[in-house]
Structures are given as structure tokens and as C-alpha cells.
Amino acid sequence: MTASLIAQLIEANKLSFQTKLAQFFPNISGSEQITIKQMLSMVSGLTIRSVPSDSTNEQVLLDEYIHQAYGTHTGIFHYAPINYNLLAGVIEKLTNQPYWNVVKNQLLRPGGLDHTNNYTDWFQRANHTTSYQLINQKDYAKAIHPSLNIYAREIGTGSIDMSIGDLYWYYRSLINQKFFSEKISTELYRPFKGEYYSGGLYVHPTYFRSRGEITDQQTLALFDKNAHTAVILMSNEKNNQLQMSAIQSIYSTISHSHVQF
């Protein structure tokens, strides 16, 4: 979703894929060499010195990320959430709105996504999912009760929950250019040479895959290039070997093609 909002801002000529991070956060060392496209593809080399404090205040957290971030461009993929934390900050600077407000106005309402929410009232919702740990291969051995800060500090990269139906329809809308043009989409989902990741997705010749995990809750997705064939697996216990094998097998069976998760 963060990548989609950046793509919309690019289409509105408010920045470009080649805009430097220094235009927004010049105090981050190395920011004058880091482009928006590199951040979207996680080849920027950005990292942080330490994780943020226990605050749940969005502005406090963003200020800490800006203070703690540094990087030198490597050109090699390294999954680092700081890329998308800072992209959320870019979105706020260009829209003069809180990140969540932009998500609602630009993606959820146009996409008809009624079962997608911000983390802030997660624990107050009667049907929120409880996380469990896998211990010594014993399923659901221990419940996990994380603090709200765990979700708050994932701004731009994991601070939103949604139903499996909403996630599918979001992907389908995305692939069919509901939120921005085919031209922007082509560039957004064009990985750097030798890499697969771009715009929040892993891009393969005939399919996309995605993965998100927080507090041992995990979502895996595989879908073809028009999202007509898709498999989404959500779990409240992380078991990589079992879950990756399962989704790969199911998708391969219904698509009659070999995929690698």
C-alpha cells in the first residue's frame, strides 16, 4: 500500500522514481545517493542504528527513524523495513496528512475495502487474532501478547490489518491498474537486474508472491499476472517450512505450473 501511494504521487508529478531521499530527509547520511526507486526495491542500503522507543505516537516514531537511519547505496537487495518507514514519511510530507488518512482516502474507499483497519484499536476488537508460538514442533504452544508499539512502529510496512477477501481484491485492483496507470505500474514492479523485489512484491516472470509477518502471524500470497489465479494463506502461528510448502503446492496444482516460494 505504501508503494501504491508513492506510485500515485509519482503519477501526480509530485516526485519521481529518481527523486533522492535527501529532498525530504537531508540529515540522513547517504540520502543524497539514495533514490525512491531504490527504496521501493530495498536496494538502498538503508539501515537503522537501533529500533525506536516504546512510543505509539506516529510523529515521534518517524522522527526517531529519521534520526537513527543511515545508509550507503549497495545496489543489492536487503529487506529492511526502514525503507518503507521513511516512504510513509515522504507520503505525509507531500500530502500534509497522516499516513492512515491517505491510505483510507486513496486506496480503501476507491477499492471498496471495508475490512481493512489501522492497528490502533486492534486489541479492543472482539475478533482480533491471537498469535501463537510453535515450540518444539508443538502447535499453538504459547500465546503471544505483544504491546501496541510493536504494530505502531511498523508504519508504512505492517501497521494495517485486513481480511483475506480485502487482500485479494486489493491485489486484483492493483494488478488491473485501478489505483494508477499501467506505465507507472510497469516501472514500480520492475526489479533491479538480478533481483526480484520491487514495490512490496516479489516479481517473477509469470507470477507475484508476497509475504508479511509480525508477532508470529504470517500472510503468504501467490497470484498470477492478472490475479485470476491466487492463493492466500493467513496463519496466527509462523511455521515457514510447512506454510511455504503448502501454498507452493496448492498454487502449482491449480495453475498447472511450477512456482517457487
N, C-alpha and C positions, 0 to 999 in steps of 0.2 A: 504493500500500500504506500509506503514511503517512496519507493521508486516510481510508482504511478503518479504521485503528487508532484515529484520532481519533473517527470515527463510532461505533465500538464503545464508547469511553469516554463519549461523549455519551449513548448508549442506556443505559449503566450509571449515569447520573446523576452522573458524576464531574466533568463540566464541561458547558457548553452552547455552542451556536454563538455566543452573545453574550458569553461569558466574555472578559474582557480579558487581553491578553498580560501586563499588569502584575501579574496574580495570580501569575505564575510567574517573570517576569524584570523586576522593577520598576526596575532600573537602566538599562534600555534607554529612551532618550529617546523620548517619544511613545507608549510602550507602554500608557499609561492610556487612550488613544483607539482602540487597535487591537484588533479582535475576532478570535476564532478563525475565524469565517466569512470575514472579510476576508483573513486569511492563506491560507485554503484556496482562495480565489478570486484571490489575488495582486492585490488592490486596496488593500493595506495601506500602500503607500508605503515599506515597509521596504527598506533597502539596507545595505551594509557599507562601511566606510572602506577596508579592504584585505583581500585574501584571506588565509586562515590560513597558518601556518608549514608546514614540511615534515613535521610530526609525523603519525604514523599512529595516535596514541592518541586514542580516541574522546572521552574526557573533556576532554583538552587542547583538541581541536578545538572542542567545544561551548563551552567556556569562552571561547575566542577569538571565536567567533561572537557570543556574548552581549556581550563587551567591544566588539566592532567594530560591532555593529548599531545603527542609529538609524532613525528614520522619522517622518514626519508623514502622516496619512491623506490620500490624494488621491482615493480613490474611482474611480481609473482603473486599468485592468489594466496591469501591468508585470511581465513574467516575471522574477522574482528568486528564485533558489534559497534565499536566506536564510529565506524564509517557511517552507519545509519543513525546513530545517536546525533551526530553532527549534521546529517542531512535533515533531520527533524528540526534542528535549529535554523538551518537555511530556509526551510519552509516557513517557519514562524517569522523570520526576518522579512521575507518577501511578501507575506500575506498580512502581516501585523495582526495575526490571530493565533490563539493556542493551537497546537498540533491537532488535538482531538476534534476541535471545531472544524478544521479544514477537512479532516477525514470524513466527518459526517456530511458536510455540505458538498464536497466534491466527488465522493465515492459512494457512501452508503445510501443517501437519498436518491441520486441518479440511478444507482444499481438496484434499488428496491431491496436492500439488505436490512431486514428488520430484526435479525437475530445476531447482531454484532454489537459489542459493548466495550466500553472502556474499563480498565481494571479497577477503578476507584471504589465501586460497590460490590466487588467480586465476592467478598466474604458475607455480605448481607443477603445475597441471593439464595433462596431456599434450595435451588437445584444446582448450585455450583459444584464442580467436580473436585473430589478429594484426590490428592496424589498419594501414591504408594511406592515404597521401595521394594526392589527384588533383592532378597538376601539369600545367598547360598542356593540359588535357583528355586527358592520358595516364593510363589506368587503372593503379592499383597502382604508381605511380611510385616511392614511397618508403615503406618500412615505418616505423611509429611504435612506439617503445619507451618508454611512459610510466612514471613512477615510481608506486609503490603509493599514495603520498599523493594522487595525482590522484583515485583512487577513494575513499580514506578520507575525504577532505573533502566528499564528496557524500552524507554520512549524511542519510537522510531523503528524498533526491531522486535518487540514482543510484548507490548503493553495492552494488547487488544485480544479479546476472546470472541469466538464466533461459532455458530453451529456448523455441522458438516455440510448442510444444504447451502448455507450462505457462502461457505468457502468454495464449493463447486461453482455456484452461479457467479461468484466474483472472478474465478479463473476463466470461466467461459466468456464473461463480458470483456475481460482483459484481452483474451486471445482474439476476440472478434472486434477489437478496436472501439469499444463503447466509450472508453474514457479519453482516448487520444488517437491520433491518426496512425495509419499504417507506416508512414515514413518514420515517425518518432518511435513507433514500436520496433521497427526493424533495427534501429540503432540501439535502442535500450536493451534488446535481447541479443546483441551481437557481442559474444565474449572476446576477450583479447586472445591473440594467437596462442594456441596450446592450452587454453583454459576452457572451462565450461560455465562458470558462474557469471551471471550478469542480471541486474535488475531484480535481485531477490530470488531468481530461479536458476537451476542448473539446466543448461540448454544443450540438447543432443539433436542429431540430425532429424529424427522422426518423433521425438517426444520431449516433454519437460518433466523435471522432477523437482520436488521441494521438500524441505524438512524443517521443522521447528521444534525446539524442546526447551522446557522450563520446569523446574521443580519436579522432574521425572514424569511430567506429562509430555507426550510426544505426538506430533502430527506428521504423517508422511503422505505424499501425493505423487501420483504418476498420471500424466494425461497427454494425449496426442496433440498435434499442432493445431487442431481446430476444437479441441476439448470435447469432441463427441464421445470419445472413449476415455474414461477416467476411473481411477481407483484412489480413494482417500481413506486412510486408516488413522483413527484417533485412539490414543490409549492413555490411561491415567497411571501407567507404570511403564518405565522405559526398559525395553529388552531388545537391543539393537539387532542381535543375530536373528531372533525369532521374527520380529516385525518387518525387518528389511527383506528377509527371505520370503515371508508371506505375501507382502504387497508385490514383490517382483514376480512371484509365481502366479498370482491372480491376474495381474495385468498381462503377463506373457500369454496366459491361457486364453483370455477373452480377445486379445488383439492379434493373436497368431503371429507374434513377433518376439524376438529376444530383446530384453531390456536388462540393464544393469543398474541397481540402485546404489 
